[in-house]
């Protein structure tokens, strides 16, 4: 605290000292209070790669059913993230329990938006799955190439040109098992929906190899 320096000459008389002391004392008006308002800290959203969220969702799914395995994952688009750099504040994964023949949809959220899932991992109710689901199941450890790497590969194969035309071009990601080719595939979609894509890149999610481009 800064000390106040007195530069004037003070004549020492008892009565004068008492008067100065009284006049320098300030009394706050009755009923008045002084409050300090703490600054509001805005909580920023958390952007995740697909692998990070798959791991979090797999942990929650395992607590639901020990034999639960994923059979589909996809990213979401919102005002916080357009999918660039392989990241999103919302990822959804479908996990099935072969022993129960049911599945749940898990959401991994880093979003601060009111209309999105609460931050963390949440899930829907348990639902019976159809006959096509078993062929789509895969093990989480097969995902070794993350979504940010898939994005970089797609950029090298034509995605850069699309973003030059539209820097705000949204990018979606899906992760699925191709039972015929025995491959776990990232599909990088330049568009707000698969049926509205301006370009697609397909990457082997285990080897990191770019497989093909499509529209």
Helices and strands as residue ranges (DSSP letters): H 14-23, E 48-49, H 50-64, E 68-75, G 84-86, E 87-88, E 90-97, E 102-109, E 120-123, E 127-128, G 134-136, G 140-142, H 147-154, I 155-159, H 160-165, E 171-178, E 183-190, G 194-196, E 200-204, E 210-214
